Amino acid sequence: MTLTLLVAILVSVLAGLVCVVGLWTRQVPTLPVLVLMASLAAGLGFGLSACASFLSLSLFGAYPHRLVITDVGLLLLLGIGGLWPFTRRAPRAAADAPVAALPAPRLRWLLGGSLAITLVCAVLTFMLLSLRSPHGWGDAWGIWNLCARFIARAGPDWREPLSSLPGWSHPEYPLLLPLSVARLWQYLGRESQAAPMAIAMLFTFSTVALAWASLAILRGSRQAALAALLLLGTSALIMAGPSQMADVPLGFFILATLAGLSLKDRLPERATLLLVVTGMTAGLAAWTKNEGCLVLVSVVLARASVLGRTRSWASWWRELPAFVSGLGPVLLIVLYFKLAVAPPDYLVSNQGWRETVPRLLAPARYLEVFRGFKNAVVDLGDATIINPLLVLLFYLVCVGIEPDERDGPSLATGLVTLGLMVIGYGLVYLTTPADLANHLATSAGRLLLQLWPSAVFLAFLAACPPERSKG
Amino acid sequence: MMAGYPVRVRIGVLSVILFALLSSGITLRRALDPPPWAVAQDEISRYEARFWLLRSALPPKGVVGYLSDPWPPPFDRDWLKGFFLTQYALAPLVVVDNSSPALVIGNFRSVGSKRNAADPTLVLVRDFGDGILLLRHQSR
């Protein structure tokens, strides 16, 4: 069983690797580059496999052997017909991104040792919590794994039960996570909780790895190690992983999109492929959770406004074709799912002007939403230790803010994106037809967690690297 | 260890390192309380096991009703948890929170609950024990 599970995971990761290998094939591989490729490959692979599984289900029905054929087809399509031509455009002379000189040996050992210890602790915590709750937490068995069971058990009629489910089970949620789980079950030939556990583990630690690798390339190994330490030390993140909910995967795709744009700004010779990958990750965010649609809109608006202001509208316009070529296929799948398969979203369908306007005009709701966000920020930490946001702010005060000039547009894009998302989340809460207090209590913390890895990435992208402060 | 760095930078770097070590240690300790090997079976698997026999007596697909105690449903955390776990155990059957379908699942926790209070037309088809019942409408 373990071998079959590994093969199924490897097929997904391989599909993702085919997409990103073109970024670096003509370069001397360095550890950050390899980790960047591996972490992106894990997320992209599962996302694209879920897209392929959805097409396979929609076209051929739920038959395991057809699923394997679809996986092989996906690999071939990506490898030969899809992104491979882009890799040929990467000039041989293109230099690797400047990685800061290695830190002094003692500090390097301190950072490396601390990172190793926290990583081991985080992995052990993840495994212990997964063993204690193999079905995940509330929303995992109430929404995501439930949906996976419907797909895996209903066979060719998988659409029917989805459309009859009550709104509480959110059958309108996108299918990246349920299809990833159902796909692994179909490979295994039975339902095993090892499948959602493995997916959750890959997304959780790929998020940390992606932040580390991107920052190591952009800002040097010390900033990268400190960012990874902060993420691994965020108990809410490490405990949300084994919950098997979609917030950590969504957080991964938000981070991948913003980190991809930052890398694109620094590595112009690989810009096209990085934009394609960024388009894919933004699309996969929308294929993970409804909030992902907000991510997509926010990123596009933020990038347009920042480039229009700092460079020219033409530079934004030039980025669009590559971005859309990555985004387009995934977005078409999301749109098809939303229009043809999913029932209406209760947050949208229960809204009319008559109900929404009074909610928007009620000052008490603004206060309640503010309090909800404040509680979510407090909950990011642990009751027994300091809040990681405070640690991050304290670190920024200590080292100062001194972003690289070249990171200006991507940093601004990231900050505007996160700002727009917080505003978007706030508007959803203000207009929610559900009980506001309950809605906030059950979701605000998770929404904040989706943004946390990106916030840490942007903060360390802006922070002055310790070596520059050296006297 | 960080010779040549300004004090404020040393403090900043060390604060992140200390936070991460402390936080990950505390989180690990909490994950070990209780250790998973000290618990025979997790709560969800235990709950699901109550439905094993019932699943074989139900059609492979369709819609079934759901009754639980107390009646009327309070839609509170406990009630919703029971409802969702029943749905999770019986998928791909769709479970609805009323007694209108031909077959209705009874999921009762307290002995002597008024099992037909919600719908007097319901008759018992089979009692699977542990509060799990299969009911149907008398008139159908």
Interface residues (C-beta under 8 A of the other chain):
Chain A: A104 R106 L107 L110 L111 S114 I117 T118 C121 A122 L124 T125 L128 L129 L131 R132 S133 P134 H135 G138 W141 G142 N145 L146 R149 F150 R153 A154 D157 W158 E160 P161 S164 L165 P166 W168 S169 R222 L226 L229 L230 L232 G233 T234 S235 I238 M239 D382 T384 I385 I386 P388 V391 F394 Y395 V397 C398 V399 P466 S469 K470 G471
Chain B: M1 M2 A3 G4 Y5 P6 R8 V9 I11 G12 V13 S15 V16 I17 F19 A20 L21 L22 S23 S24 G25 I26 T27 L28 A31 L32 P35 P36 W37 V39 D42 E43 I44 S45 K61 V63 L80 K81 F84 L85 Q87 Y88 A91 P92 L93 V94 V96 D97
